[in-house]
Amino acid sequence: MRITDLMIQETMIMDLQATTKDEAIDELIASLNRSGRINDPVLFKEMIYKREAESSTGIGGGIAMPHAKTTAVNEPTVVFAKSRKGLDFEALDDQPAHVFFMIAAPEGAGNTHLRTLAALSRLLIDSDFISQLMSTDTPAEVSALFDAKQAEAAEKEAAKEKVKAEKAANAASTSTTGQQQNTSGVIVGNANSEDFVVAVTACPTGIAHTFMAEDALKKKAQEMGINIRVETNGSEGAQNVLTADEIARAKGVIVAADKNVEMARFDGKPVLQRPVSDGIRKSEELIRKAVNGDAPIYRSQGGNAKEEGASTGKISVGSKIYKDLMNGISHMLPFVVGGGILLAISFLFEQLASPENPIVQLLQTIGGGTGAFHFLIPVLAGFIAMSIGDRPALMPGMVGGLMAVNSNAGFLGGLAAGFLAGYVVIGLRKLFKGLPKAIDGLKPILLYPVFGLLIVGAISFYVFDPIFGSLNTWLVDALGNLGTGNAVLLGLLLGGMMSIDMGGPFNKAAYTFAIGVFTSSGNTDGAWMAAVMAGGMVPPLAIALATTFFKSKFTEQERKSGLTNYVLGFSFITEGAIPFAAADPLRVLTSCILGSAVAGGLTQLWSINVPAPHGGIFVAALANHALLFLLAVAIGSVISGLILGLWKKSPTLVK
């Protein structure tokens, strides 16, 4: 498939008018929307900014490649654009971006499309090619240049495959270590060199940076006369997977990745863990360090936190704790949502029928304390532990979480058990480090499980469970006995937190608190769930109202995007407001926080319970005061919408 089948001429922008990163993204998305290649500009923009939050897609060298893979895309498309003056895209080399490729990939993009996008990414490593692109004046010239370049690359690839086949036929016994080939999966470098390194490249979407980093590492290794094998972890999954023999022979390992990759296989090897962007722009530095063994020794049985911090120098203690906590919460949430909604529906049937109704009993068994909800805290604790201490920490963490459930230590006890298990396994690894090599194989299957479980179980039984059991009982009783004034204040706080960062740490902290009380109070007290759900529904609804009733304050694109936020708001998807908040943070965030706080406070003033952890308007009927819940959301949304609409400047006046 040709790259120009995806890079259609009608979407190209030969003279980008944007002067800022946000304006550039808007202009590129508008081109996609005009051509009908996307169906939901708001969602697509949200996913673009989500990827930007991982790391800037301004990869340096004058190139920016914002991209997203989402259901908002109708057809795989690449929008090409040029900016003669250049603009600040927060590039990794701090230089202006002149050439832009916005990649829009549908959720179910086929392998052919993904391979074509990978081919595009590889071409952009060639600085001469970028210079040629900058000299084009028409979309037709751009298409012709890409067609010619891709044809040239295909010819070279065919020639290399032919050489590879001939060598395999004539010298089957010859080692592949020194073969000078640049085809995927073949070792690249110098036939006479004994220096050999392996690498893994990966990015969250796996459609651009993964393959650019691969080619940059291969190209630089060949220049340096060093043999290298690169595994890619893109949208099609892991390709050219490294073998155990290759890993064993390698002097060092480079992991240039912005997402998790399989790391246990690198146990005992010097491993450089860097962002995928470093694979593109710092390939020489990475290869040289890997060859010299200038990297921390990776230990798969729990030591990864220290090594990762040492290799990047950028992971703070707070960031590490948050990452570990989010790992537990993300694995727990499916149990919360699935079990919680089924449980909530059972309450509805119970009101219409009786507790003995077979449907009620079935739903409560599946979703309640003996079903999905029974796993909430063990899964939370287990995956917190695994994030810290790798797989050996999973079992003691889950058992510690289960003990917290059985002892009434609840959510807080589970959190403590999860962190304890992770660091206990790290401690055990250090403790057993001096044991003979002959028993290394017994560590993960005998020593870590037995001693880890014993230590975590004992501390949970004698320390955590009594302390957190008492604290949990006090907390539930205190919340249950709050006067109206105090309950309203807490509702204001929780509701407002849902809008501070719209899916970030503050948002997650409020939601996690509500889940903790929800699970610790017999799964029936949804008062705080009502506050956070109302607070989280307000931002997208407020955006939708403002774009509807204050049309002159928004661009045509923003007005179209605002309509989508009605659906997102009703569904309790706070993130729908992120693109607007990113474009105008002061006005949007302030407006939304005020309205969300009011909505959260009203739920407590009116003693509203929502016995479901998610669903928005679709579970409103399950609330004890459904109409009042909807009224609280409506009041908060109107307040935020009015403040934003009155405060916001017209597009031509925004600085």
Phi, psi and omega in degrees: 000136180282146176300324182289351171289335178262329181265074186286146187294328184294341180265350185292145178238106186276348178215083182297129183271345185299148177241353178229166179299314181299317179295322179297316179297317179298318182293320179292318179295322179300322178295318177298317183292319180298325182274000178075018182278344176233154182248349182215088183301326182293311179297319180297316179296321178301316181289327175298312181291329176298319178292322179296329180293333178292311176185150183298139175270008168281093192280356181098174181067021180083010185246140171230136183229064176298136183208158179205148175240114189201161177291349178288352183261129177278314183223141177302128185213146171238121177266119176266137178214152178234141173235111185294322180281333184083159179210159181283109178252021183057042184294157184293335178260010178061018178258155180297151175265135180243332183241131186234139174229105176267116183261124177244112181243131177289159182304323182255037182303135181287163182300323180298315179296317182294321177294325179293319177296324177296319178298319176301313182301320181294326180296331188282357174286338184278108183295327178296321179295321178297320178298320177296320178298320181295337182271357179285154180240340184228156176303324180298321179294321178298312180299316181297321181295316180293319179299316181295318181294319180292323177296319178297317179295322179295321179296316179296319180297318180296320179296319179293321177297322179295315178299318179299315181296320180295318179294321180295325181284322185269339182215065185298333183274354182288136179294144179274359189303323185256011184294135183266070180231149183244018176283156183301133175090350181261141180292134183247142175152227185238126184300334184264000183269140175264354179284123184219128177230159175237157183214155172231130176242140182198142171227163187304319181268335174069032181234000182215286187301327179307312187276332175293319178295321178302308183293323179297318179294318179296315182297315182291323179297320180295321177297324184273354181071032182244136179280139182214147170234131185240128173259134178252141178239080184255201183296334179273006183093189181289129178238149181056048187300134180294140178271161179298323180295318180295318179296319181296323182281338186292140175285336179196165183236134175250123174244097179261092190212144174251015174214168183292137173232165181293115187251340186302329182294344182264013182304127178088356181260151171292122185233125172264117177254113184225162173298154181299331179297329177293329176297331180278312189259345181234035185299319181297316179300315182295315182296317182296317180294320180295318180296321182277358182069021182276069182202154178296146175284124183277134175239116186288340185268053168109348184271008190292334183297317181291315181297318181299315179297323181292327184279332181257328181068016187234359185261111180278166179299317180298318179295322180294315179298317180296318179299315180294319179296316180294330177297318177293316183293320181296325177282335180280328189303321177302325177291321179296309185291308181298308180293320183295318181290320176297321178295318179297319178297325178297324178296322179296315177296326181296324178291326181277331183241252180201164179299337182274357180300134183302323179294318178300312182296320179297310183296321180289329176291317181290313187268336190275210189295339176258359179244235186302318184293339179293338184264353188306301186288318175302319179293317177305307183295319183297317184277338167296313180299318182294323178298328181273311191245013181067191189302325179300339181274347184298310184296307178298328177295315180294320178295318177299321177294320179295321176297324178295322178296313185289338183258003183072014173288337170061212187301315182294319177296322178296317177302312181297318181296322180296311179294321178301311183300318180299313183281335173297316180295321175300317178296320179296322179299318178292322181296319183268009184299327184275001180291156180304145180300333184298336182254017177303324182293340180278342184301305184287338184258348182228302188292310181296314180298315185291306183289324178297313179295319181297313183292311181296317180297318181294314180294322178297315185293315187267338185241297188295311186298314177296316184294306184285335174297314178294317180296320181295317178298318179296318182297313181297318179295319181296316179294324180290336183256011177299137172291167183302318182297313180293321179297319179295318179299317178293323176296320176300316182295311182296316179298316180295323180298332180294340183254353185298314181227006170048065179108354180271198184302317180295315178302313181293325180296316179296316181294319180295320177300314180297321177296319180300314178293321181302316182279338184269353185249032180080013176064018182241346183266103181254026183297313183282334172297324178298319182294313183287327180291316178298315179298323181284337179281337187296310187306307180295324178293322178296318177300314181300316181294317182296318181289338179278317188258352176232056188302325183291344181274356185230153176287166178300320179296318179295323179295320178294318180294326181299328180298324180296332183291342172299312181294316181296319179295313178300332183269003182063045175247088186299328187299347178300339181271354186302313181302323180289320179294323180293325182282330184212067191300318184299307184290315185291311183295316180299314180300314184290321179298317180297312180294321179295320178297317178298315180298315179297318179295321180296326179298327179278326177298324182261010175054050182271137174241134173238103185279046177210140185274356181198168175123340178059227184297338184284347174244008182300327181297341181277348180291153179291334176228076188301315183294322178293324177298313179296324179294319178300315178297317182296316181297313179300319181293319180294318179300310180296317181298318179294314180300314181296315182297321180283327185278324187294141177277156174295153185308322183286346183257349182290130181258000000 
